[in-house]
Amino acid sequence: MRNKISRETYNRLNRQLLSLQKEMLDVTLPEIERAREFSNNEENDEMMHAQADQRKYENRIAEIDQLIKGSDVIDEIEFTGAVDFGTDVHIQNVDDGSTRWIRIVGEMEGQNRSEICFKSPVGQALLGHVPGDEVEIHTPGGVQNWEILDVRVSSVFTRVQGRE
């Protein structure tokens, strides 16, 4: 299954990719040229350090490029009222009454604690449920029971099919 990402995440990854490419050209390659000026011997410390930096950039660039190429950019979601990728979910802990909003996101999108991957155990437990459903979620700390209070289309999606 390919990764799902929002247009917002796609744009963020592309900005990262371009920034890393520019940084490598502006910083690492000139370092290699400077190291060459000191010695034709490719094993001088400056050259080895510059080449190690270049490999780090190249590896990260290749990683982000693969993430982008292996992903489906989702611009529009079909909202059915149930929890799915691209929804914000308001849940309440049945035991202690605490509530929280979480966003169901793709594998690469979680930027904070309130963003849950749709493939994670919590995401999988919530998928397909609608307001009023009670969901049992298995966590490292034990089983928790949550009630779904509300499901909305995430603000990152401007185009939506179905009802909101």
Rosetta constraint file for C-alpha pairs under 8 A:
AtomPair CA 2 CA 70 HARMONIC 6.02 0.50
AtomPair CA 2 CA 71 HARMONIC 5.55 0.50
AtomPair CA 2 CA 72 HARMONIC 6.59 0.50
AtomPair CA 3 CA 70 HARMONIC 6.41 0.50
AtomPair CA 3 CA 71 HARMONIC 4.48 0.50
AtomPair CA 3 CA 72 HARMONIC 6.05 0.50
AtomPair CA 3 CA 106 HARMONIC 6.53 0.50
AtomPair CA 3 CA 107 HARMONIC 6.58 0.50
AtomPair CA 4 CA 71 HARMONIC 5.65 0.50
AtomPair CA 4 CA 72 HARMONIC 5.06 0.50
AtomPair CA 4 CA 73 HARMONIC 6.15 0.50
AtomPair CA 4 CA 74 HARMONIC 6.58 0.50
AtomPair CA 4 CA 106 HARMONIC 5.15 0.50
AtomPair CA 4 CA 107 HARMONIC 7.31 0.50
AtomPair CA 5 CA 9 HARMONIC 6.07 0.50
AtomPair CA 5 CA 10 HARMONIC 6.51 0.50
AtomPair CA 5 CA 71 HARMONIC 6.54 0.50
AtomPair CA 5 CA 72 HARMONIC 6.23 0.50
AtomPair CA 5 CA 73 HARMONIC 5.09 0.50
AtomPair CA 5 CA 74 HARMONIC 5.94 0.50
AtomPair CA 5 CA 105 HARMONIC 7.39 0.50
AtomPair CA 5 CA 106 HARMONIC 5.38 0.50
AtomPair CA 5 CA 107 HARMONIC 7.80 0.50
AtomPair CA 5 CA 108 HARMONIC 7.35 0.50
AtomPair CA 5 CA 109 HARMONIC 6.95 0.50
AtomPair CA 6 CA 10 HARMONIC 6.27 0.50
AtomPair CA 6 CA 73 HARMONIC 5.57 0.50
AtomPair CA 6 CA 74 HARMONIC 5.08 0.50
AtomPair CA 6 CA 75 HARMONIC 6.31 0.50
AtomPair CA 6 CA 86 HARMONIC 7.87 0.50
AtomPair CA 6 CA 106 HARMONIC 7.86 0.50
AtomPair CA 6 CA 156 HARMONIC 7.18 0.50
AtomPair CA 6 CA 157 HARMONIC 7.61 0.50
AtomPair CA 7 CA 11 HARMONIC 6.08 0.50
AtomPair CA 7 CA 73 HARMONIC 5.84 0.50
AtomPair CA 7 CA 74 HARMONIC 6.35 0.50
AtomPair CA 7 CA 75 HARMONIC 5.87 0.50
AtomPair CA 7 CA 156 HARMONIC 7.90 0.50
AtomPair CA 8 CA 12 HARMONIC 6.23 0.50
AtomPair CA 8 CA 156 HARMONIC 6.73 0.50
AtomPair CA 9 CA 13 HARMONIC 6.08 0.50
AtomPair CA 9 CA 109 HARMONIC 6.44 0.50
AtomPair CA 10 CA 14 HARMONIC 6.21 0.50
AtomPair CA 10 CA 68 HARMONIC 6.93 0.50
AtomPair CA 10 CA 73 HARMONIC 6.79 0.50
AtomPair CA 11 CA 15 HARMONIC 6.15 0.50
AtomPair CA 12 CA 16 HARMONIC 6.24 0.50
AtomPair CA 13 CA 17 HARMONIC 6.10 0.50
AtomPair CA 13 CA 64 HARMONIC 6.78 0.50
AtomPair CA 13 CA 68 HARMONIC 7.24 0.50
AtomPair CA 14 CA 18 HARMONIC 6.15 0.50
AtomPair CA 14 CA 68 HARMONIC 7.87 0.50
AtomPair CA 15 CA 19 HARMONIC 6.01 0.50
AtomPair CA 16 CA 20 HARMONIC 6.10 0.50
AtomPair CA 17 CA 21 HARMONIC 6.19 0.50
AtomPair CA 17 CA 61 HARMONIC 5.99 0.50
AtomPair CA 17 CA 64 HARMONIC 6.47 0.50
AtomPair CA 17 CA 65 HARMONIC 7.22 0.50
AtomPair CA 18 CA 22 HARMONIC 6.08 0.50
AtomPair CA 19 CA 23 HARMONIC 5.99 0.50
AtomPair CA 20 CA 24 HARMONIC 6.01 0.50
AtomPair CA 20 CA 57 HARMONIC 6.73 0.50
AtomPair CA 20 CA 61 HARMONIC 6.69 0.50
AtomPair CA 21 CA 25 HARMONIC 6.30 0.50
AtomPair CA 21 CA 57 HARMONIC 7.69 0.50
AtomPair CA 21 CA 61 HARMONIC 7.10 0.50
AtomPair CA 22 CA 26 HARMONIC 5.94 0.50
AtomPair CA 23 CA 27 HARMONIC 5.61 0.50
AtomPair CA 23 CA 28 HARMONIC 7.30 0.50
AtomPair CA 24 CA 28 HARMONIC 4.92 0.50
AtomPair CA 24 CA 29 HARMONIC 6.39 0.50
AtomPair CA 24 CA 54 HARMONIC 6.78 0.50
AtomPair CA 24 CA 57 HARMONIC 6.39 0.50
AtomPair CA 25 CA 29 HARMONIC 5.44 0.50
AtomPair CA 25 CA 30 HARMONIC 7.39 0.50
AtomPair CA 26 CA 30 HARMONIC 6.62 0.50
AtomPair CA 27 CA 31 HARMONIC 6.32 0.50
AtomPair CA 28 CA 32 HARMONIC 6.41 0.50
AtomPair CA 28 CA 50 HARMONIC 6.15 0.50
AtomPair CA 28 CA 51 HARMONIC 7.87 0.50
AtomPair CA 28 CA 53 HARMONIC 6.59 0.50
AtomPair CA 28 CA 54 HARMONIC 5.83 0.50
AtomPair CA 29 CA 33 HARMONIC 6.38 0.50
AtomPair CA 29 CA 50 HARMONIC 7.77 0.50
AtomPair CA 29 CA 54 HARMONIC 7.44 0.50
AtomPair CA 30 CA 34 HARMONIC 6.15 0.50
AtomPair CA 31 CA 35 HARMONIC 6.11 0.50
AtomPair CA 31 CA 46 HARMONIC 7.99 0.50
AtomPair CA 31 CA 47 HARMONIC 7.86 0.50
AtomPair CA 31 CA 50 HARMONIC 5.85 0.50
AtomPair CA 32 CA 36 HARMONIC 6.23 0.50
AtomPair CA 32 CA 46 HARMONIC 7.73 0.50
AtomPair CA 32 CA 47 HARMONIC 5.85 0.50
AtomPair CA 32 CA 50 HARMONIC 5.45 0.50
AtomPair CA 32 CA 51 HARMONIC 6.88 0.50
AtomPair CA 33 CA 37 HARMONIC 6.56 0.50
AtomPair CA 34 CA 38 HARMONIC 6.95 0.50
AtomPair CA 35 CA 39 HARMONIC 6.89 0.50
AtomPair CA 35 CA 44 HARMONIC 7.74 0.50
AtomPair CA 35 CA 46 HARMONIC 5.30 0.50
AtomPair CA 35 CA 47 HARMONIC 5.06 0.50
AtomPair CA 35 CA 50 HARMONIC 7.71 0.50
AtomPair CA 36 CA 40 HARMONIC 5.82 0.50
AtomPair CA 36 CA 41 HARMONIC 7.84 0.50
AtomPair CA 36 CA 42 HARMONIC 7.57 0.50
AtomPair CA 36 CA 47 HARMONIC 6.89 0.50
AtomPair CA 39 CA 44 HARMONIC 7.09 0.50
AtomPair CA 42 CA 47 HARMONIC 6.22 0.50
AtomPair CA 42 CA 48 HARMONIC 7.41 0.50
AtomPair CA 43 CA 47 HARMONIC 6.50 0.50
AtomPair CA 43 CA 48 HARMONIC 6.17 0.50
AtomPair CA 44 CA 48 HARMONIC 6.27 0.50
AtomPair CA 45 CA 49 HARMONIC 6.10 0.50
AtomPair CA 46 CA 50 HARMONIC 6.13 0.50
AtomPair CA 47 CA 51 HARMONIC 6.02 0.50
AtomPair CA 48 CA 52 HARMONIC 6.11 0.50
AtomPair CA 49 CA 53 HARMONIC 6.28 0.50
AtomPair CA 50 CA 54 HARMONIC 6.19 0.50
AtomPair CA 51 CA 55 HARMONIC 6.22 0.50
AtomPair CA 52 CA 56 HARMONIC 6.38 0.50
AtomPair CA 53 CA 57 HARMONIC 6.39 0.50
AtomPair CA 54 CA 58 HARMONIC 6.11 0.50
AtomPair CA 55 CA 59 HARMONIC 5.98 0.50
AtomPair CA 56 CA 60 HARMONIC 6.22 0.50
AtomPair CA 57 CA 61 HARMONIC 5.99 0.50
AtomPair CA 58 CA 62 HARMONIC 6.05 0.50
AtomPair CA 59 CA 63 HARMONIC 6.11 0.50
AtomPair CA 60 CA 64 HARMONIC 6.23 0.50
AtomPair CA 61 CA 65 HARMONIC 6.03 0.50
AtomPair CA 62 CA 66 HARMONIC 6.11 0.50
AtomPair CA 63 CA 67 HARMONIC 6.27 0.50
AtomPair CA 64 CA 68 HARMONIC 6.23 0.50
AtomPair CA 65 CA 69 HARMONIC 6.16 0.50
AtomPair CA 66 CA 70 HARMONIC 5.83 0.50
AtomPair CA 67 CA 71 HARMONIC 6.27 0.50
AtomPair CA 75 CA 157 HARMONIC 6.55 0.50
AtomPair CA 75 CA 158 HARMONIC 7.79 0.50
AtomPair CA 75 CA 159 HARMONIC 6.78 0.50
AtomPair CA 76 CA 157 HARMONIC 6.41 0.50
AtomPair CA 76 CA 158 HARMONIC 7.26 0.50
AtomPair CA 76 CA 159 HARMONIC 4.85 0.50
AtomPair CA 76 CA 160 HARMONIC 5.37 0.50
AtomPair CA 76 CA 161 HARMONIC 7.25 0.50
AtomPair CA 77 CA 86 HARMONIC 7.14 0.50
AtomPair CA 77 CA 157 HARMONIC 7.43 0.50
AtomPair CA 77 CA 159 HARMONIC 6.96 0.50
AtomPair CA 77 CA 160 HARMONIC 5.19 0.50
AtomPair CA 77 CA 161 HARMONIC 6.18 0.50
AtomPair CA 78 CA 160 HARMONIC 5.77 0.50
AtomPair CA 78 CA 161 HARMONIC 4.44 0.50
AtomPair CA 78 CA 162 HARMONIC 5.70 0.50
AtomPair CA 79 CA 153 HARMONIC 6.91 0.50
AtomPair CA 79 CA 160 HARMONIC 6.52 0.50
AtomPair CA 79 CA 161 HARMONIC 5.90 0.50
AtomPair CA 79 CA 162 HARMONIC 5.10 0.50
AtomPair CA 79 CA 163 HARMONIC 5.97 0.50
AtomPair CA 79 CA 164 HARMONIC 6.60 0.50
AtomPair CA 80 CA 162 HARMONIC 6.15 0.50
AtomPair CA 80 CA 163 HARMONIC 6.45 0.50
AtomPair CA 80 CA 164 HARMONIC 7.92 0.50
AtomPair CA 81 CA 130 HARMONIC 6.29 0.50
AtomPair CA 81 CA 151 HARMONIC 6.27 0.50
AtomPair CA 81 CA 152 HARMONIC 7.25 0.50
AtomPair CA 81 CA 163 HARMONIC 7.13 0.50
AtomPair CA 81 CA 164 HARMONIC 7.02 0.50
AtomPair CA 82 CA 127 HARMONIC 7.28 0.50
AtomPair CA 82 CA 128 HARMONIC 5.10 0.50
AtomPair CA 82 CA 129 HARMONIC 5.20 0.50
AtomPair CA 82 CA 130 HARMONIC 4.58 0.50
AtomPair CA 82 CA 131 HARMONIC 7.69 0.50
AtomPair CA 82 CA 151 HARMONIC 6.62 0.50
AtomPair CA 83 CA 87 HARMONIC 6.16 0.50
AtomPair CA 83 CA 88 HARMONIC 7.85 0.50
AtomPair CA 83 CA 89 HARMONIC 6.92 0.50
AtomPair CA 83 CA 104 HARMONIC 7.82 0.50
AtomPair CA 83 CA 126 HARMONIC 6.30 0.50
AtomPair CA 83 CA 127 HARMONIC 4.90 0.50
AtomPair CA 83 CA 128 HARMONIC 5.06 0.50
AtomPair CA 83 CA 129 HARMONIC 5.49 0.50
AtomPair CA 83 CA 130 HARMONIC 6.36 0.50
AtomPair CA 83 CA 151 HARMONIC 6.31 0.50
AtomPair CA 84 CA 104 HARMONIC 6.61 0.50
AtomPair CA 84 CA 118 HARMONIC 7.31 0.50
AtomPair CA 84 CA 127 HARMONIC 5.36 0.50
AtomPair CA 84 CA 128 HARMONIC 6.34 0.50
AtomPair CA 85 CA 104 HARMONIC 5.13 0.50
AtomPair CA 85 CA 105 HARMONIC 5.59 0.50
AtomPair CA 85 CA 106 HARMONIC 7.02 0.50
AtomPair CA 85 CA 118 HARMONIC 6.08 0.50
AtomPair CA 86 CA 103 HARMONIC 7.02 0.50
AtomPair CA 86 CA 104 HARMONIC 5.60 0.50
AtomPair CA 86 CA 105 HARMONIC 5.95 0.50
AtomPair CA 86 CA 153 HARMONIC 6.21 0.50
AtomPair CA 86 CA 154 HARMONIC 5.35 0.50
AtomPair CA 86 CA 156 HARMONIC 7.81 0.50
AtomPair CA 86 CA 157 HARMONIC 7.35 0.50
AtomPair CA 87 CA 103 HARMONIC 5.83 0.50
AtomPair CA 87 CA 104 HARMONIC 5.57 0.50
AtomPair CA 87 CA 105 HARMONIC 7.92 0.50
AtomPair CA 87 CA 151 HARMONIC 6.49 0.50
AtomPair CA 87 CA 152 HARMONIC 5.43 0.50
AtomPair CA 87 CA 153 HARMONIC 4.49 0.50
AtomPair CA 87 CA 154 HARMONIC 4.69 0.50
AtomPair CA 88 CA 101 HARMONIC 6.64 0.50
AtomPair CA 88 CA 102 HARMONIC 5.62 0.50
AtomPair CA 88 CA 103 HARMONIC 4.31 0.50
AtomPair CA 88 CA 104 HARMONIC 6.34 0.50
AtomPair CA 88 CA 151 HARMONIC 5.76 0.50
AtomPair CA 88 CA 152 HARMONIC 5.14 0.50
AtomPair CA 88 CA 153 HARMONIC 5.99 0.50
AtomPair CA 88 CA 154 HARMONIC 5.18 0.50
AtomPair CA 89 CA 101 HARMONIC 5.47 0.50
AtomPair CA 89 CA 102 HARMONIC 5.28 0.50
AtomPair CA 89 CA 103 HARMONIC 6.18 0.50
AtomPair CA 89 CA 104 HARMONIC 7.65 0.50
AtomPair CA 89 CA 148 HARMONIC 7.13 0.50
AtomPair CA 89 CA 149 HARMONIC 7.58 0.50
AtomPair CA 89 CA 150 HARMONIC 5.78 0.50
AtomPair CA 89 CA 151 HARMONIC 4.61 0.50
AtomPair CA 89 CA 152 HARMONIC 6.49 0.50
AtomPair CA 90 CA 99 HARMONIC 7.05 0.50
AtomPair CA 90 CA 100 HARMONIC 5.76 0.50
AtomPair CA 90 CA 101 HARMONIC 4.41 0.50
AtomPair CA 90 CA 102 HARMONIC 6.56 0.50
AtomPair CA 90 CA 148 HARMONIC 6.13 0.50
AtomPair CA 90 CA 149 HARMONIC 5.33 0.50
AtomPair CA 90 CA 150 HARMONIC 4.98 0.50
AtomPair CA 90 CA 151 HARMONIC 6.40 0.50
AtomPair CA 91 CA 99 HARMONIC 5.54 0.50
AtomPair CA 91 CA 100 HARMONIC 5.62 0.50
AtomPair CA 91 CA 101 HARMONIC 6.36 0.50
AtomPair CA 91 CA 102 HARMONIC 7.90 0.50
AtomPair CA 91 CA 146 HARMONIC 6.10 0.50
AtomPair CA 91 CA 147 HARMONIC 5.53 0.50
AtomPair CA 91 CA 148 HARMONIC 4.58 0.50
AtomPair CA 91 CA 149 HARMONIC 5.40 0.50
AtomPair CA 91 CA 150 HARMONIC 7.19 0.50
AtomPair CA 92 CA 97 HARMONIC 5.93 0.50
AtomPair CA 92 CA 98 HARMONIC 5.58 0.50
AtomPair CA 92 CA 99 HARMONIC 4.20 0.50
AtomPair CA 92 CA 100 HARMONIC 6.62 0.50
AtomPair CA 92 CA 146 HARMONIC 5.30 0.50
AtomPair CA 92 CA 147 HARMONIC 5.17 0.50
AtomPair CA 92 CA 148 HARMONIC 6.54 0.50
AtomPair CA 92 CA 149 HARMONIC 6.83 0.50
AtomPair CA 93 CA 97 HARMONIC 5.07 0.50
AtomPair CA 93 CA 98 HARMONIC 5.29 0.50
AtomPair CA 93 CA 99 HARMONIC 6.20 0.50
AtomPair CA 93 CA 144 HARMONIC 7.33 0.50
AtomPair CA 93 CA 145 HARMONIC 6.01 0.50
AtomPair CA 93 CA 146 HARMONIC 4.46 0.50
AtomPair CA 93 CA 147 HARMONIC 6.48 0.50
AtomPair CA 94 CA 98 HARMONIC 7.93 0.50
AtomPair CA 94 CA 145 HARMONIC 5.55 0.50
AtomPair CA 94 CA 146 HARMONIC 5.33 0.50
AtomPair CA 94 CA 147 HARMONIC 6.38 0.50
AtomPair CA 95 CA 144 HARMONIC 7.91 0.50
AtomPair CA 95 CA 145 HARMONIC 7.04 0.50
AtomPair CA 101 CA 114 HARMONIC 6.76 0.50
AtomPair CA 102 CA 114 HARMONIC 4.68 0.50
AtomPair CA 102 CA 115 HARMONIC 5.57 0.50
AtomPair CA 102 CA 116 HARMONIC 6.70 0.50
AtomPair CA 103 CA 114 HARMONIC 6.26 0.50
AtomPair CA 103 CA 115 HARMONIC 4.72 0.50
AtomPair CA 103 CA 116 HARMONIC 6.02 0.50
AtomPair CA 103 CA 154 HARMONIC 6.98 0.50
AtomPair CA 104 CA 115 HARMONIC 6.06 0.50
AtomPair CA 104 CA 116 HARMONIC 5.09 0.50
AtomPair CA 104 CA 117 HARMONIC 5.72 0.50
AtomPair CA 104 CA 118 HARMONIC 5.62 0.50
AtomPair CA 104 CA 123 HARMONIC 6.73 0.50
AtomPair CA 105 CA 109 HARMONIC 5.87 0.50
AtomPair CA 105 CA 110 HARMONIC 6.54 0.50
AtomPair CA 105 CA 115 HARMONIC 6.31 0.50
AtomPair CA 105 CA 116 HARMONIC 5.83 0.50
AtomPair CA 105 CA 117 HARMONIC 4.81 0.50
AtomPair CA 105 CA 118 HARMONIC 5.86 0.50
AtomPair CA 106 CA 110 HARMONIC 7.33 0.50
AtomPair CA 106 CA 117 HARMONIC 5.20 0.50
AtomPair CA 106 CA 118 HARMONIC 6.12 0.50
AtomPair CA 106 CA 119 HARMONIC 7.70 0.50
AtomPair CA 107 CA 117 HARMONIC 5.38 0.50
AtomPair CA 107 CA 118 HARMONIC 7.39 0.50
AtomPair CA 107 CA 119 HARMONIC 7.18 0.50
AtomPair CA 109 CA 115 HARMONIC 7.69 0.50
AtomPair CA 109 CA 117 HARMONIC 7.57 0.50
AtomPair CA 110 CA 115 HARMONIC 4.99 0.50
AtomPair CA 110 CA 116 HARMONIC 6.24 0.50
AtomPair CA 110 CA 117 HARMONIC 6.68 0.50
AtomPair CA 111 CA 115 HARMONIC 6.63 0.50
AtomPair CA 116 CA 120 HARMONIC 7.08 0.50
AtomPair CA 116 CA 122 HARMONIC 7.29 0.50
AtomPair CA 116 CA 123 HARMONIC 6.09 0.50
AtomPair CA 117 CA 123 HARMONIC 5.78 0.50
AtomPair CA 118 CA 122 HARMONIC 7.80 0.50
AtomPair CA 118 CA 123 HARMONIC 4.32 0.50
AtomPair CA 118 CA 124 HARMONIC 5.94 0.50
AtomPair CA 118 CA 127 HARMONIC 7.34 0.50
AtomPair CA 119 CA 123 HARMONIC 5.82 0.50
AtomPair CA 119 CA 124 HARMONIC 5.77 0.50
AtomPair CA 120 CA 124 HARMONIC 5.92 0.50
AtomPair CA 121 CA 125 HARMONIC 6.11 0.50
AtomPair CA 121 CA 137 HARMONIC 7.64 0.50
AtomPair CA 121 CA 138 HARMONIC 7.37 0.50
AtomPair CA 122 CA 126 HARMONIC 6.37 0.50
AtomPair CA 122 CA 137 HARMONIC 6.13 0.50
AtomPair CA 122 CA 138 HARMONIC 7.45 0.50
AtomPair CA 122 CA 139 HARMONIC 7.82 0.50
AtomPair CA 123 CA 127 HARMONIC 6.11 0.50
AtomPair CA 125 CA 135 HARMONIC 6.82 0.50
AtomPair CA 125 CA 136 HARMONIC 7.13 0.50
AtomPair CA 125 CA 137 HARMONIC 6.10 0.50
AtomPair CA 126 CA 135 HARMONIC 6.75 0.50
AtomPair CA 129 CA 133 HARMONIC 6.19 0.50
AtomPair CA 129 CA 148 HARMONIC 7.60 0.50
AtomPair CA 130 CA 148 HARMONIC 6.55 0.50
AtomPair CA 130 CA 150 HARMONIC 7.57 0.50
AtomPair CA 130 CA 151 HARMONIC 7.00 0.50
AtomPair CA 131 CA 147 HARMONIC 7.57 0.50
AtomPair CA 131 CA 148 HARMONIC 4.73 0.50
AtomPair CA 131 CA 149 HARMONIC 4.92 0.50
AtomPair CA 131 CA 150 HARMONIC 5.19 0.50
AtomPair CA 131 CA 151 HARMONIC 6.63 0.50
AtomPair CA 132 CA 147 HARMONIC 6.32 0.50
AtomPair CA 132 CA 148 HARMONIC 5.54 0.50
AtomPair CA 132 CA 149 HARMONIC 6.10 0.50
AtomPair CA 133 CA 147 HARMONIC 5.76 0.50
AtomPair CA 133 CA 148 HARMONIC 5.62 0.50
AtomPair CA 134 CA 145 HARMONIC 6.73 0.50
AtomPair CA 134 CA 146 HARMONIC 5.61 0.50
AtomPair CA 134 CA 147 HARMONIC 4.28 0.50
AtomPair CA 134 CA 148 HARMONIC 6.35 0.50
AtomPair CA 135 CA 145 HARMONIC 5.67 0.50
AtomPair CA 135 CA 146 HARMONIC 5.26 0.50
AtomPair CA 135 CA 147 HARMONIC 6.14 0.50
AtomPair CA 135 CA 148 HARMONIC 7.59 0.50
AtomPair CA 136 CA 143 HARMONIC 6.67 0.50
AtomPair CA 136 CA 144 HARMONIC 5.79 0.50
AtomPair CA 136 CA 145 HARMONIC 4.60 0.50
AtomPair CA 136 CA 146 HARMONIC 6.48 0.50
AtomPair CA 137 CA 143 HARMONIC 5.64 0.50
AtomPair CA 137 CA 144 HARMONIC 5.19 0.50
AtomPair CA 137 CA 145 HARMONIC 6.18 0.50
AtomPair CA 137 CA 146 HARMONIC 7.46 0.50
AtomPair CA 138 CA 142 HARMONIC 5.92 0.50
AtomPair CA 138 CA 143 HARMONIC 4.48 0.50
AtomPair CA 138 CA 144 HARMONIC 6.38 0.50
AtomPair CA 139 CA 143 HARMONIC 5.92 0.50
AtomPair CA 139 CA 144 HARMONIC 7.27 0.50
AtomPair CA 152 CA 164 HARMONIC 6.52 0.50
AtomPair CA 153 CA 157 HARMONIC 7.08 0.50
AtomPair CA 153 CA 160 HARMONIC 7.89 0.50
AtomPair CA 153 CA 164 HARMONIC 6.71 0.50
